[in-house]
């Protein structure tokens, strides 16, 4: 039983907690690490749909991502070196699908374009690149062929886009690296091809955290080769809680090394929500990883959700731009969570370590980091709160003493400029709301960018048709999202343009034998009753048209046609019907059609009905085309209503 004295003591303790004040001193002599920027990783086909947006909306989205002091203002962009194999939400095309293409590598895909657009908006943006998977001809991730292939990516960027890439991740994404390969192959190849200024980061892994420093101790040459050390998900993944126990803090050896430490992929979550694992969590994590680990670069996957809703990891990123046919996009609150750092500090600023910390050492829900501009004496402090908090800031000599500005974000409203703060004897005091983000700064020029209301969101166009006649050679057609392999426009000898699957053999995969075969998606997750049809020319193996896509490793309803005239109608791996077309001519174009109406599924080739089967799966989903690893051609793809 609690006595009155006990209640009095508890009450006093509660009052003391409410009245507690954190005092932070900003000192120009406070030595910390150099801030290297906040960035994003465009990889795994996460940016795919942005490229197809109308020019106006596409430019607006890019401004929200990269324009300084406007939106997220990403200061670092790392992109995938595409391989033609799945790397999370799709397969990004390779600049050299075959060894022969190394003589003239191609500027395929959208990552070169994205880097160029980022540089247009911010000439100082730092560019980086990393492979997930590799074309088959490379042989091994850490071979001389691999080094040649990676360096040729830099050459394509320079030749076709005038881009000088600053960094290369000398690793395979989340599969580590080989330091001997870097020393004997990658670094010499970079230097021999005019890329001696490109710095190397490694191991870009999500395991064996910080063990690379043991190798550096044993071999000083390795230490010299690697200019920064990066790991993924230093604070763990599931359960995505700021105080989780599954984190991987930097070792003292790493922190004392003086080597720049990077969180080279973090927070693969959605900025759509404020709480949970959303925007507020992101802000807390950025503060935590410097204060705890001395991490000076923080990169999120991904910059935006440019992913079809039926694909894994849809809705991941800082904003959404996944419906180019409508031009609709959504600026999520995470854009402004990022802006609380990027709009108030630039790479080259210096952390003030004594002004970085937690409000309560039991939790990282509330924290603060402080940085200064060593050239001007400007400074910024980013606060993230858990509970309500009182703070007092004292400004020492060597730093600007005013005027001082305040920006604030809460779940209700983000990135609002408050009234300027008044200093009293070089100090200021303020009360911070719970679960909020604040930046206090002497800098100016920040804005909450806006372009007004984007176009209304609309479903994927139905009916849909594509004959590829409007494209140049070697382009990815609008709205097609490759999941394995690479489908690009191809000029047939008769002069017409069609679509070809160009990857000749399965490459070196990132993780496991993902996905059934090369295929590309179009359409809407809610499609159910429709027909998909198209013309095919089978160079080898087999082709498919399909619908009601359900699973990336099983596809959906599949009408399969082989070069020898054999056909199958499948639901995923299960064959519902099969047969052989007599007198089939493999050298001719053939027309395939798959009709789906309720549980009645009908397949046609060249206008002849092959079969009608009953499918009780009651599934819905996108349409797709598929091919074996052969140079098979597709044309005149259409998705239409089925007849009554």
PyMOL commands that set and color helices and strands:
alter all, ss='L'
color gray80, all
select helices_A, chain A and resi 4-19+48-52+55-66+100-104+111-121+136-138+144-161+179-192+212-218+220-225+252-256+279-293+333-342+353-355
alter helices_A, ss='H'
color red, helices_A
select strands_A, chain A and resi 21-26+37-42+76-81+126-131+167-169+199-205+228-232+260-266+295-300+319-323+328-331+350-351+357-360+363-372+379-384+389-395+405-409+416-417+427-432+437-441+464-466+481-484+487-491+497-501+518-522+530-537+542-551+555-562+566-571+574-580+590-597+600-605+608-614+623-627+633-640
alter strands_A, ss='S'
color yellow, strands_A
deselect
rebuild
show_as cartoon
